[in-house]
Amino acid sequence: MERFLYDSIGYTLGSMNTKDVNIFEKYLEYPKGDPREQVNIEDLKIKFNSLIDNNIEINRLKEIENAIFSCEKYNYVNNFVKKLIILKKNKK
């Protein structure tokens, strides 16, 4: 059994299990989000899209994503928050 010592270098082991029972693992010296392994906009968009509700229309999701990733253009928080209101589409 290999033992890891905790020091100034962090580590993480990421793994992904697929539906067809494959396991993929990757060792990262620094996890995403660490200043030495920074998250980029594309990473944030992937994370955002993985957390969304499937009942929201695609066009509406793009509007919300655009509002979030350009939030600095809003002078008032209430104008920004209005862009984030989600109305679920009607199920028939």
ABEGO torsion letter per residue (X at the ends): XBBBBBBABBBBBBBBBBAAGBBBBBBBABBBGBAABBBBAAAAAAAAAAABBAABBAAAAAAAAAAAAAAAABABAAAAAAAABBBBBBBX
